[in-house]
């Protein structure tokens, strides 16, 4: 009774939990909006890179860092941001992240060179890292009922995936009417609206829901170094070659920092990431399965952008529209994914999802040279697998960690996906470079180059089918038979 009275005194306008998605529409919409802007920023500028290069007079390497700087800081700081939120307050850190994200987005109006834009993108990645794990963990605080949590997580994932997929489409459409700076300026009002919704609808953190452990600064530094260098090594491998000094140095640095992180976390009294969590098979399995889904999604998104725009010669807008089967399937696959979880439990449902992912990638190995209809069918099957595995693993992972560590749980989830995204993009980029050409020519391709590209895609997707199938299936096998949609009734 005391805890309820305390919560009511702190946030009289917002209940501790909500009885339905409709009742929680303000905070849920705000959290979805925050998640959307994080995800869309991953791909929004990719379509504008040629325009940015001409406007700022920058070369190819600088343009690669315009997108890479965001991914690097975003992926490197997820765990640190999650640990900070579990100590200082999740809503408080999210509001701070939204404020910084919005203000930095306005700074694009002052950019006059590529170096300034790269620094700005790195700052946006930091702010996004402060938002990403918290938006998902706060969803769990809105509802007691596990079925509502599952549906809310479905909404979040659909919105996030839509942002990732729609980035090139939105960017290409906008560039036909406005300058490229508006692609970032629009983030400011979106961040403001999201902050207002979070402030009005999400209850303030209660002291008993937070951990009192001090922030593990050495662990934070080591985790940032390990993840950041690992992400950079994948990018460097594509850009400079896997045998280059920069790539080998970054790989060795990542291994050294990762080893030091594990050594430190095992010995410190207040670890940022309690490694004992990985003794739980659900935590291990969900994290591994999420890596598999992210590899599949990033590889297909990156590969098909090249396929549609270069091999088919489609415009950015048409290429963006070609990805709509992913979004449509995300929406209509919800009943199927929930039925699988409720009927068979997490383990079997995720194994079905893993089979869909592997089957879709194997299908793409055949379908890339058989027209768009074959590709669209594979996109549908892949998305059923993504929808099932991503949602179930996100729910299972957060429910497997203590109540006062939910942000670090969602940070693990997001970090696994960021690592998988980097691996997927690197695999496609490396194999296409090795099998086809290191420099994709502009304009209309010759028949010989298109044939060579299709051959490279077939090998790439066949390799990915094996890798993703194994990684996701191994992760799924360590999950439990829990039917989370029937547990913990509110």
ZAMARGU-4260 file (C-alpha; in steps of 0.2 Angstrom, whole numbers, plus 5000, padded with zeros to 4 digits):
<rodrens>
0) 5000/5000/5000 | 5014/5012/5004 | 5022/5009/4987 | 5006/5014/4978 | 5004/5029/4989
5) 5022/5035/4985 | 5019/5032/4966 | 5003/5042/4966 | 5011/5056/4976 | 5025/5057/4963
10) 5014/5056/4947 | 4996/5059/4951 | 4991/5060/4933 | 4998/5043/4928 | 4994/5026/4935
15) 5008/5014/4939 | 5002/5002/4925 | 4988/5002/4912 | 4974/4990/4909 | 4975/4990/4890
20) 4985/4997/4875 | 4972/5010/4872 | 4973/5017/4890 | 4992/5018/4888 | 4991/5027/4871
25) 5000/5043/4876 | 5016/5035/4884 | 5016/5021/4871 | 5015/5033/4856 | 5028/5043/4864
30) 5040/5028/4867 | 5036/5022/4849 | 5040/5039/4842 | 5057/5040/4852 | 5061/5022/4845
35) 5056/5027/4827 | 5067/5042/4827 | 5082/5032/4833 | 5080/5018/4820 | 5076/5029/4805
40) 5092/5039/4809 | 5102/5023/4805 | 5097/5023/4787 | 5089/5040/4783 | 5105/5049/4777
45) 5111/5034/4767 | 5101/5039/4752 | 5107/5057/4753 | 5126/5053/4754 | 5129/5058/4736
50) 5120/5075/4738 | 5129/5078/4755 | 5146/5074/4746 | 5143/5087/4732 | 5137/5100/4744
55) 5151/5098/4757 | 5164/5094/4744 | 5169/5078/4754 | 5176/5061/4748 | 5170/5043/4749
60) 5179/5040/4766 | 5171/5055/4774 | 5154/5050/4768 | 5156/5033/4775 | 5160/5040/4792
65) 5144/5051/4791 | 5135/5035/4793 | 5148/5025/4803 | 5150/5038/4816 | 5132/5036/4822
70) 5133/5017/4822 | 5150/5017/4831 | 5144/5028/4846 | 5127/5021/4846 | 5133/5003/4847
75) 5147/5006/4859 | 5137/5016/4872 | 5121/5005/4873 | 5127/4995/4888 | 5134/5010/4897
80) 5117/5020/4894 | 5107/5005/4901 | 5118/5003/4917 | 5116/5022/4919 | 5097/5022/4918
85) 5096/5008/4930 | 5105/5019/4943 | 5099/5037/4939 | 5081/5033/4933 | 5075/5027/4916
90) 5063/5041/4912 | 5076/5054/4918 | 5089/5047/4906 | 5077/5045/4892 | 5071/5063/4893
95) 5089/5069/4894 | 5093/5059/4878 | 5078/5066/4869 | 5083/5084/4873 | 5101/5081/4867
100) 5095/5072/4852 | 5083/5086/4847 | 5096/5100/4851 | 5110/5092/4841 | 5098/5089/4826
105) 5096/5108/4825 | 5115/5110/4825 | 5115/5103/4807 | 5110/5121/4801 | 5127/5127/4806
110) 5137/5113/4797 | 5149/5119/4784 | 5160/5104/4782 | 5161/5085/4782 | 5171/5085/4799
115) 5158/5095/4807 | 5144/5083/4801 | 5154/5068/4807 | 5156/5075/4824 | 5137/5079/4824
120) 5132/5062/4819 | 5143/5054/4833 | 5134/5065/4845 | 5117/5060/4839 | 5123/5042/4841
125) 5127/5045/4859 | 5110/5053/4862 | 5102/5038/4853 | 5111/5026/4864 | 5104/5035/4879
130) 5086/5032/4872 | 5086/5015/4864 | 5087/5002/4878 | 5076/5013/4889 | 5062/5015/4877
135) 5060/4996/4877 | 5062/4994/4896 | 5049/5007/4900 | 5036/4997/4889 | 5037/4984/4902
140) 5033/4996/4916 | 5017/5002/4908 | 5009/4985/4910 | 5008/4970/4922 | 4999/4958/4911
145) 5012/4948/4900 | 5000/4947/4885 | 4999/4966/4885 | 5018/4967/4886 | 5020/4956/4872
150) 5008/4966/4861 | 5016/4982/4866 | 5033/4975/4862 | 5026/4970/4845 | 5020/4988/4842
155) 5038/4994/4847 | 5047/4982/4835 | 5035/4986/4820 | 5038/5004/4823 | 5057/5002/4824
160) 5058/4991/4809 | 5047/5003/4799 | 5059/5017/4804 | 5074/5006/4798 | 5066/5001/4782
165) 5057/5017/4778 | 5073/5028/4781 | 5079/5027/4762 | 5061/5030/4756 | 5058/5045/4767
170) 5075/5052/4763 | 5073/5050/4744 | 5056/5057/4744 | 5061/5072/4755 | 5076/5076/4744
175) 5065/5079/4729 | 5058/5094/4738 | 5070/5100/4752 | 5088/5102/4756 | 5097/5087/4764
180) 5098/5096/4781 | 5080/5095/4784 | 5082/5076/4786 | 5090/5080/4802 | 5081/5096/4807
185) 5065/5086/4808 | 5071/5076/4822 | 5070/5091/4834 | 5050/5093/4834 | 5049/5074/4834
190) 5060/5073/4850 | 5050/5087/4858 | 5033/5078/4855 | 5040/5062/4862 | 5047/5070/4877
195) 5031/5078/4881 | 5022/5061/4880 | 5035/5053/4891 | 5033/5066/4904 | 5014/5065/4904
200) 5011/5047/4903 | 5026/5037/4910 | 5027/5036/4929 | 5042/5043/4937 | 5055/5030/4943
205) 5053/5024/4961 | 5069/5022/4971 | 5065/5003/4975 | 5065/5000/4956 | 5083/5006/4954
210) 5099/4999/4959 | 5109/5008/4972 | 5126/5001/4965 | 5138/5015/4960 | 5142/5017/4942
215) 5156/5006/4936 | 5166/5018/4926 | 5181/5007/4922 | 5169/4994/4915 | 5160/5007/4905
220) 5176/5013/4897 | 5181/4995/4893 | 5164/4990/4886 | 5164/5006/4875 | 5182/5002/4869
225) 5178/4983/4866 | 5161/4986/4856 | 5167/5002/4847 | 5183/4994/4841 | 5174/4978/4836
230) 5161/4988/4826 | 5175/4998/4818 | 5185/4982/4814 | 5170/4976/4803 | 5169/4993/4794
235) 5188/4993/4792 | 5188/4976/4785 | 5177/4981/4771 | 5185/4998/4768 | 5204/4994/4770
240) 5205/4975/4769 | 5205/4962/4782 | 5224/4960/4782 | 5227/4979/4784 | 5235/4986/4799
245) 5220/4996/4804 | 5209/4981/4804 | 5221/4969/4813 | 5224/4983/4826 | 5206/4986/4829
250) 5202/4967/4831 | 5217/4965/4843 | 5211/4981/4853 | 5193/4974/4854 | 5199/4957/4860
255) 5211/4965/4873 | 5197/4977/4879 | 5184/4963/4880 | 5196/4952/4890 | 5200/4966/4902
260) 5181/4970/4903 | 5177/4952/4908 | 5192/4951/4921 | 5186/4968/4929 | 5168/4963/4929
265) 5171/4947/4938 | 5181/4956/4952 | 5173/4972/4955 | 5160/4974/4969 | 5147/4983/4958
270) 5149/4977/4940 | 5141/4987/4926 | 5136/4970/4918 | 5134/4956/4930 | 5141/4942/4921
275) 5132/4929/4932 | 5116/4934/4921 | 5123/4924/4907 | 5122/4908/4918 | 5104/4910/4914
280) 5100/4900/4898 | 5087/4912/4893 | 5099/4927/4894 | 5112/4918/4883 | 5100/4911/4871
285) 5089/4927/4868 | 5105/4937/4866 | 5112/4925/4853 | 5096/4923/4844 | 5094/4942/4842
290) 5112/4942/4834 | 5105/4930/4821 | 5090/4940/4817 | 5100/4956/4816 | 5112/4948/4804
295) 5098/4942/4793 | 5089/4959/4793 | 5104/4970/4790 | 5111/4959/4776 | 5095/4958/4767
300) 5092/4977/4769 | 5109/4981/4763 | 5110/4968/4749 | 5093/4973/4742 | 5096/4991/4742
305) 5111/4988/4730 | 5100/4975/4721 | 5085/4987/4717 | 5095/5003/4714 | 5110/4996/4705
310) 5105/4980/4697 | 5087/4985/4693 | 5091/5003/4691 | 5076/5008/4701 | 5075/5026/4709
315) 5077/5028/4728 | 5058/5030/4730 | 5054/5014/4721 | 5068/5005/4730 | 5061/5010/4746
320) 5043/5005/4741 | 5050/4988/4737 | 5053/4985/4755 | 5035/4987/4760 | 5032/4968/4761
325) 5043/4968/4777 | 5032/4981/4785 | 5015/4974/4780 | 5021/4956/4786 | 5026/4964/4803
330) 5008/4969/4805 | 4999/4954/4799 | 5011/4941/4807 | 5007/4947/4825 | 4993/4934/4828
335) 5004/4920/4821 | 5019/4924/4832 | 5008/4926/4847 | 4999/4909/4844 | 5016/4901/4842
340) 5022/4907/4858 | 5006/4903/4868 | 5004/4886/4860 | 5022/4879/4860 | 5032/4891/4871
345) 5047/4901/4868 | 5059/4887/4863 | 5049/4879/4849 | 5042/4896/4843 | 5059/4903/4841
350) 5065/4887/4832 | 5051/4890/4819 | 5057/4908/4817 | 5075/4902/4814 | 5068/4890/4801
355) 5059/4904/4793 | 5075/4915/4793 | 5086/4901/4786 | 5073/4896/4773 | 5070/4914/4767
360) 5089/4917/4765 | 5091/4901/4755 | 5076/4906/4745 | 5084/4923/4741 | 5099/4914/4735
365) 5088/4907/4721 | 5076/4922/4720 | 5088/4936/4716 | 5089/4931/4698 | 5070/4927/4696
370) 5062/4943/4698 | 5054/4954/4711 | 5039/4942/4715 | 5051/4929/4721 | 5061/4941/4732
375) 5045/4948/4739 | 5039/4931/4744 | 5056/4928/4753 | 5054/4945/4762 | 5037/4939/4769
380) 5044/4923/4775 | 5060/4931/4783 | 5049/4944/4792 | 5038/4931/4800 | 5054/4924/4807
385) 5060/4941/4812 | 5044/4945/4820 | 5043/4929/4830 | 5061/4928/4836 | 5064/4947/4840
390) 5048/4949/4850 | 5049/4933/4860 | 5067/4935/4864 | 5065/4953/4869 | 5051/4949/4881
395) 5060/4933/4887 | 5077/4942/4890 | 5069/4957/4900 | 5059/4945/4911 | 5074/4935/4914
400) 5084/4949/4923 | 5080/4957/4940 | 5067/4971/4941 | 5080/4984/4945 | 5090/4979/4930
405) 5078/4980/4916 | 5087/4993/4906 | 5103/4983/4906 | 5092/4969/4900 | 5086/4979/4885
410) 5103/4986/4882 | 5109/4968/4880 | 5095/4965/4868 | 5099/4981/4858 | 5118/4978/4859
415) 5116/4960/4852 | 5106/4967/4837 | 5119/4981/4834 | 5133/4968/4834 | 5122/4957/4822
420) 5118/4972/4811 | 5137/4976/4809 | 5141/4958/4805 | 5127/4956/4792 | 5132/4972/4783
425) 5150/4967/4784 | 5147/4950/4777 | 5137/4956/4762 | 5149/4970/4759 | 5164/4959/4759
430) 5157/4945/4749 | 5150/4957/4736 | 5167/4966/4735 | 5176/4949/4733 | 5164/4940/4721
435) 5159/4955/4710 | 5168/4972/4712 | 5175/4983/4725 | 5168/4999/4716 | 5150/4998/4711
440) 5149/5009/4695 | 5135/5022/4694 | 5123/5023/4680 | 5116/5008/4670 | 5125/4992/4673
445) 5131/4981/4659 | 5123/4964/4657 | 5139/4955/4662 | 5140/4965/4678 | 5122/4961/4682
450) 5125/4943/4679 | 5141/4943/4690 | 5131/4953/4704 | 5117/4940/4704 | 5130/4926/4706
455) 5138/4935/4720 | 5121/4937/4729 | 5117/4919/4727 | 5133/4914/4736 | 5131/4927/4749
460) 5113/4923/4754 | 5117/4904/4754 | 5131/4907/4766 | 5120/4918/4777 | 5106/4905/4777
465) 5118/4893/4785 | 5126/4906/4797 | 5109/4914/4803 | 5101/4897/4804 | 5114/4890/4816
470) 5116/4905/4826 | 5097/4908/4829 | 5093/4889/4832 | 5107/4887/4845 | 5101/4902/4854
475) 5083/4896/4853 | 5087/4879/4860 | 5093/4887/4876 | 5077/4896/4879 | 5063/4888/4891
480) 5046/4882/4886 | 5038/4897/4894 | 5022/4904/4887 | 5024/4922/4892 | 5008/4927/4885
485) 4999/4917/4899 | 5010/4921/4914 | 5010/4934/4927 | 4992/4940/4925 | 4989/4958/4929
</rodrens>
